[in-house]
Every structure is written in structure tokens, then in C-alpha cells.
Amino acid sequence: MAKIVFGVATSHSPQLSTPVDKMHLHAERDQTKKRTHYRGGYYSYDELVEMHKDANLEPQVTEEKWQENFAQWERRIEEVQDKLVAAKPDIAIVIGDDQWELFQDDGMPALSVFWGDKIEVIPKEKLLPSMEPSRWANFGERREAYECHPELGKHIIEKTIAAGFDVGQLTRQAEGRGIGHSFIFTRRRIMKEELQIPIVPVMINTYFPPNQPTVSRCYEFGKAIRQAVESWDSDLRVAVVASGGMSHFVVDEEFDQLILQALKNKDEALLATVKEEYLHEGTSEIRNWIAAAGAVDHLEMEVIDYIPAYRTIAGTGCGMGFAYWK
């Protein structure tokens, strides 16, 4: 019987891989957006500034603070890398979201699993100026292929279908469409060179209405993944990686802490109180953490760190979370 022996969840924001002297590009982009989602509504930049006027965010958006945050999350990423290596997994199930990378309006499954032999990174020719500095970690610098594990991927599909989940599946990519940044970041920043093990890409449609799975559905799907792994006739060790989140593009510390508390305590009742309307734009990627938590609910969660990384006085930025289960 195969076994899930370790779990890890991290943010994958391009901000994590942007040099401090280029961080202002993210702040400038935030200020030009017409509307940004926050707690169920969409607001202009000026409206968000007004909403956060009593938060005293000026000290949070200096280059000195950005440098402090950068150094802190670099340490946390290294810690996650070391813990993953120490767990000695043979395979990694990577739970991420697709943002018009593999899937577009011609087909956007709520849940899907890739079970081909390899999946390819196809770098975008042009990125926004704020994204270009993080190309190396999130969007790919060259075409390359990641080894996958078809046998486990197919088994997960079969068993989760039997458990009542309508799971999309694919073994090849449409022409010109590469694997998403959830998975590139995991490979480039979370998996050290000595741990370039096969992956099973699991994709949740966190971003695009109207078929995003609910919080409870994500948690149950994670449980079904664990049951699938444990029913697989193999002695291989499996890790689960959740990629994405936490709150963005407006930092919501209170909401992020509620999620972390619910996951750490395996509190399904508290998770059930999570407002689905909060899970839009980047904050929607918290669904990846919730699915991973379901898959590793036999393990204990440790929150390594939470860094509210503000970019402007409007509260824009990303809640950076780092956690593991063992």
C-alpha cells in the first residue's frame, strides 16, 4: 500500500521571486487596476485606500520593509525545501490551479488530473513588466518537460470517480499550452535539484466562474485523493504539495488566519463558515490548501510562517503562507 508521508503548502506569488528593487512594479500595477476583489466586492484603488486609511500601512510599503519580508520568505522557502527532502518522497502530488494556461474557454474542468508521461513548460513570449523579473520561477525561461507518474495519476482518476467526483483527465497538452505557474513554481522553488521526482499534477478551477468547487467539496476531494493513494498497490512514498494563495490581491490577515486555524485544527465546522464569495481572484487559491489538507488529514500541520506582504497603502499585496504536515 502506498502512503502519503508528507504535505506542504506555500504561496507562489511572483512577488516571492521578484528582486526588491523591482517590487515597485507590482505596486504600480495595483494602482492601475480598474477594480480589485476584496471580501466579496470589487473596488477601485481609491476606494481601497479609503477602506484602509486607519490601518497605518505606510511603514509596510517601504523598500526597507520589502527587503525584510524578502529575506524572511527566502528563509521559509529554504526551510520548506529541506523538510521536503528530509521526508524522502518518491512522488509528489501537486495541487494547483490553472489560469488560462492548459485550460481556456474551450474547456475548464472544475477538477482535473494529468496522467501523461511528461508535461511541458512553454514560456510565454511576453509578460507584464511586473511579472518579467519572476519569469525564472513562475513562467519558465525555456521549454522543458517535467516527468509525471501516469500509473498513480490514472489510479487517482479512477478512484476519485468511483468516490463520486467528476474528474477531468488529460494525457497531452493542447498545442502551445504549457503547464501553469502553480507547478513551475513548485518545481523551481520548492523541489531541490536532488528531489526532482515525478509529479502528478492535480488542477482545481479556483479562478473562473461558474464551476469553482466549494470549500467543502475541495476538502472531500482531498480525502478521496488520500484514499486513492492508500488503495494503490505500491510501496512508494508520496508527498502532497499545495501551491498558491493566500489572500491577494488585497491582503486579508484576519481571513488568512481563520483558514490557517481551521486547517491546523482539522476543524471542518470552521471551514464550513468560510464565505465562498471571498474566494475570488488570487484568494481563490486557498482552495488548493484546503484540498491538500483533506489529503493529509492523518498528519499534523505546522504553520512555519505567515507574512502579510503589503505593496500599497490600499492594502494590496499577498498574504504569504508556509506550512507543512507530517
C-alpha positions in Angstrom: 0.0 0.0 0.0 1.3 3.4 -0.9 1.3 6.1 1.7 1.2 9.9 1.9 4.1 10.7 4.2 4.3 14.5 4.0 2.5 17.6 2.9 3.5 21.1 2.2 1.6 24.3 1.3 3.2 27.5 0.1 2.2 30.7 -1.6 3.6 31.0 -5.2 3.1 34.7 -5.8 5.5 36.2 -8.4 6.3 38.7 -5.6 8.2 36.0 -3.8 10.6 35.8 -6.7 10.9 39.4 -7.6 14.1 41.3 -6.6 13.4 44.1 -4.1 14.5 46.8 -6.4 11.7 45.7 -8.9 9.0 45.3 -6.2 7.6 48.7 -7.0 6.4 47.3 -10.4 3.8 45.3 -8.5 2.7 48.3 -6.6 2.4 50.4 -9.7 0.3 47.7 -11.4 -2.0 47.5 -8.4 -2.7 51.2 -8.7 -3.7 51.0 -12.4 -6.3 48.2 -12.0 -9.8 49.4 -12.5 -11.3 47.0 -9.9 -9.8 44.6 -7.3 -11.7 42.0 -5.4 -11.9 42.2 -1.7 -14.3 40.3 0.7 -17.0 39.7 -1.9 -16.9 43.1 -3.7 -14.9 44.9 -6.3 -13.3 48.2 -5.5 -11.3 50.9 -7.2 -7.8 51.7 -5.9 -9.0 54.9 -4.3 -11.9 53.1 -2.6 -9.4 50.6 -1.1 -7.2 53.4 0.1 -10.2 54.8 1.9 -11.1 51.4 3.4 -7.6 51.0 4.8 -7.0 54.6 5.9 -6.9 53.6 9.6 -4.6 50.6 9.1 -1.4 52.6 9.2 0.1 50.8 6.2 2.7 53.4 5.3 5.5 51.5 7.2 4.6 48.3 5.5 5.2 49.6 1.9 8.7 50.9 2.2 11.7 49.4 0.4 13.2 48.6 3.7 10.1 46.6 4.8 10.1 44.8 1.4 13.7 43.8 1.9 12.8 42.5 5.4 9.9 40.5 4.0 12.0 39.2 1.1 14.8 37.9 3.5 12.1 36.3 5.7 10.4 34.4 3.0 13.6 33.3 1.4 14.4 31.6 4.7 11.0 30.0 4.8 11.3 28.6 1.3 14.6 27.1 2.1 13.1 25.5 5.2 10.3 24.0 3.2 12.8 22.6 0.7 14.8 21.0 3.4 11.8 19.4 5.1 10.5 18.0 1.8 13.9 16.5 1.0 14.0 15.0 4.5 10.7 13.3 4.0 12.2 11.3 1.1 9.1 11.0 -1.1 9.2 9.1 -4.3 6.3 11.0 -6.0 4.7 14.4 -5.4 1.0 15.1 -6.0 1.0 18.8 -6.8 -2.4 20.5 -6.3 -2.6 23.9 -8.1 -4.8 26.0 -10.3 -4.8 26.8 -13.9 -5.0 30.4 -15.1 -5.6 30.1 -18.8 -2.5 28.0 -19.2 -3.6 24.4 -20.0 -7.3 25.3 -20.0 -9.2 28.1 -21.6 -12.8 28.8 -22.5 -13.0 25.8 -24.8 -12.9 23.6 -21.6 -12.4 24.5 -18.0 -13.0 21.4 -15.7 -13.7 22.0 -12.0 -11.3 19.2 -11.1 -8.7 17.5 -13.3 -5.7 15.3 -13.2 -2.9 15.0 -15.8 -1.6 11.4 -16.3 0.7 11.6 -19.2 4.4 10.6 -19.1 5.7 14.2 -19.2 4.2 17.7 -19.1 5.9 20.6 -20.8 6.7 24.2 -19.7 6.0 26.5 -22.7 7.2 30.0 -21.7 5.0 32.9 -22.6 6.7 35.2 -25.1 5.6 38.4 -23.3 4.8 39.1 -19.7 3.7 42.2 -17.9 6.7 44.3 -16.7 5.9 43.4 -13.1 5.9 39.7 -13.9 9.1 39.5 -16.1 11.5 39.6 -13.1 9.9 36.4 -11.7 9.8 34.6 -15.1 12.5 32.2 -13.9 10.4 30.9 -11.0 6.8 31.2 -12.3 6.5 31.3 -16.0 9.5 29.5 -17.5 12.7 30.7 -19.2 12.8 27.8 -21.8 10.8 24.8 -22.9 11.4 21.9 -20.7 9.5 18.8 -19.6 8.6 17.6 -16.1 8.4 13.8 -15.5 5.0 12.7 -14.4 3.7 9.4 -12.9 1.0 8.0 -15.3 0.2 5.0 -13.1 -0.6 6.9 -10.0 -2.4 9.7 -12.0 -4.7 7.2 -13.7 -5.3 5.4 -10.3 -6.3 8.7 -8.7 -8.7 9.4 -11.5 -10.3 6.0 -11.3 -10.7 6.0 -7.6 -12.0 9.6 -7.2 -14.5 9.0 -10.0 -15.7 5.9 -8.1 -15.9 8.1 -5.0 -18.4 10.4 -6.8 -16.1 13.2 -8.2 -16.4 14.1 -11.8 -12.7 14.5 -12.6 -11.4 15.7 -16.0 -8.4 13.9 -17.3 -5.7 14.5 -19.9 -2.5 12.9 -21.1 -1.3 15.5 -23.5 -1.4 19.3 -23.9 -3.2 21.3 -26.5 -0.8 22.9 -29.0 1.0 25.9 -27.5 -0.4 25.5 -23.9 2.0 24.9 -21.1 1.8 23.7 -17.5 0.7 26.5 -15.2 2.8 28.6 -12.8 1.5 26.7 -9.8 3.6 23.8 -11.0 6.5 25.7 -12.4 7.0 27.4 -9.0 6.8 24.1 -7.2 9.4 22.6 -9.4 11.7 25.6 -9.5 11.5 26.8 -5.9 10.1 24.0 -3.6 11.7 20.9 -5.1 15.5 21.0 -4.8 17.7 19.6 -7.5 18.2 16.4 -5.6 14.5 15.9 -5.4 13.4 16.1 -9.0 10.9 13.3 -8.5 7.9 12.5 -10.8 4.7 14.6 -10.2 1.0 14.1 -10.6 -0.5 17.5 -11.5 -3.9 18.0 -9.9 -5.7 21.1 -11.1 -8.6 22.8 -9.3 -10.5 25.6 -11.1 -10.2 28.1 -8.3 -10.4 31.2 -10.5 -13.1 31.1 -13.2 -16.9 31.1 -12.6 -19.2 29.4 -12.7 -17.8 26.0 -11.8 -15.4 26.5 -9.0 -15.7 23.7 -6.4 -16.9 24.7 -3.0 -14.7 24.7 0.1 -16.3 21.5 1.4 -16.0 19.9 -2.0 -12.3 20.6 -2.1 -11.7 19.1 1.4 -13.6 16.0 0.4 -11.8 15.7 -2.8 -8.5 15.8 -0.9 -9.8 13.0 1.3 -10.6 11.0 -1.8 -7.1 11.5 -3.2 -5.7 10.1 0.1 -8.0 7.0 -0.2 -6.8 6.6 -3.8 -3.2 6.6 -2.8 -3.7 4.2 0.1 -5.5 1.8 -2.2 -2.7 1.8 -4.8 -0.7 -1.4 -4.8 2.7 0.1 -4.4 5.2 0.7 -1.6 6.1 4.2 -2.8 6.2 7.3 -0.6 4.0 10.2 -1.7 4.1 13.9 -0.8 1.3 16.3 -1.4 2.1 19.9 -2.3 -0.4 22.8 -2.4 0.6 25.7 -4.5 -0.9 29.2 -4.3 -2.7 31.7 -2.0 -3.1 33.1 0.5 -5.2 36.3 0.3 -4.5 38.5 -2.7 -4.6 40.9 -4.4 -5.7 42.6 -1.2 -4.1 41.2 1.9 -6.7 40.0 4.4 -4.8 38.9 7.5 -8.0 38.1 9.5 -9.3 35.8 6.8 -5.9 34.1 6.3 -5.6 33.4 10.0 -9.0 31.9 10.1 -8.0 29.5 7.3 -4.8 28.5 9.0 -6.5 27.9 12.3 -9.2 25.7 10.6 -6.6 23.7 8.7 -4.3 23.3 11.6 -7.1 22.1 13.9 -8.8 20.0 11.2 -11.9 22.0 12.0 -14.3 21.2 9.3 -17.1 23.1 11.1 -14.9 26.3 11.0 -14.0 25.6 7.3 -17.8 25.4 6.6 -18.1 29.1 7.7 -15.7 30.3 5.0 -17.6 32.6 2.7 -17.3 31.4 -0.9 -17.7 35.0 -2.1 -14.3 35.8 -0.5 -12.6 33.2 -2.7 -12.1 35.2 -5.9 -9.0 36.3 -7.8 -5.8 35.1 -6.1 -7.5 34.4 -2.8 -9.4 31.6 -4.6 -6.2 29.6 -4.5 -6.8 28.8 -0.8 -8.9 26.0 -2.3 -5.6 24.3 -3.1 -4.6 24.4 0.5 -8.0 23.0 1.6 -7.8 20.1 -0.8 -4.3 19.3 0.3 -5.4 19.4 4.0 -8.1 16.8 3.2 -5.4 14.6 1.6 -3.1 14.8 4.7 -5.7 14.8 7.4 -3.9 11.8 9.0 -0.9 14.1 9.5 -0.3 17.1 11.8 0.0 20.6 10.4 2.7 23.0 11.4 2.5 26.6 10.2 6.0 27.8 9.5 5.2 31.4 8.9 2.6 33.9 7.7 3.9 37.1 6.1 1.4 39.9 5.2 3.3 41.4 2.2 1.7 44.7 1.5 2.5 46.6 -1.6 0.4 49.8 -1.3 -1.5 51.8 1.3 -4.6 50.4 -0.3 -3.8 47.1 1.3 -2.9 45.4 -2.0 -0.3 42.6 -1.9 -0.3 39.0 -0.9 -0.6 37.0 2.3 2.4 34.7 2.1 1.8 31.4 3.9 4.2 28.5 4.5 3.1 25.3 6.2 3.8 21.5 6.3 2.2 18.3 7.5 4.0 15.3 8.9 
